[in-house]
Structures are given as structure tokens and as C-alpha cells.
């Protein structure tokens, strides 16, 4: 799945995809998906800090 599509998904869906990748031992997909989830969390934290200002 392309990175741009993954970035549009909700984080809980990305976590499920990450769990499935681990079960199937697809380590490349685990790393890609974990990186996208990390980016989503960073973006949401940045938006939250901007809103609090």
C-alpha cells in the first residue's frame, strides 16, 4: 500500500495493519507502517499544541 494512502487512514487502523504485519513477519512492512504511525502521532501532537495556544 502506498504511503500517501496510509497517511490518510486513522491511527487505529494503522495499528491494526502493524499488528497484522508482525503476525505475518513482514518486517519491511512493520517498519514502514510504524514510521507512518509515528508521523501521524507527531502531526496530531503538533496540532494539539497549536490549538492550546
N, C-alpha and C positions, 0 to 999 in steps of 0.2 A: 504494500500500500504506500502511496506517495506521502511524503512528509506534509505537504500542504493539506491533504485530506485529513491526516491525523491531527493537525493543529486545530482543525475546526470541530473536533469531537470534544465532548465533555470529559473532564479528567477521570471520572469514574469509569467511563467506557475504556479509556486508555489504560487504566489499572487492570481491567479485565483482560484486555489484549496482552498486557505484560504478563499476567498470570498464565495465560494460555501459551505464550512463547516459552515461559520457563518449563511448563509441563512437557512441551514437545522438544525441549532442549535446543531451541533455535536461538543460540546465544547472540548472533548478529542482530536479530530482531529484538531481543531483550535490550541490548544496548541502544538501538535506535529508538525504541519506544520509551525507555527510561529517560533518554535525553529529551524527548518531546514533552513528556510529563513534567520533567524538571523545568523546562522553559515555560510551560503553562502555569506552573506554580509561581515562578518568578514574575511573570506578567501579572497574575492576579494579585500578588503582594504589592507590586508597584502601583497598580490601580487603586488598591486599598489605601495605600499611604497618601496618594494624591487626593483621594476623596476626603480623608480625615483632615486635610489642611484646610 
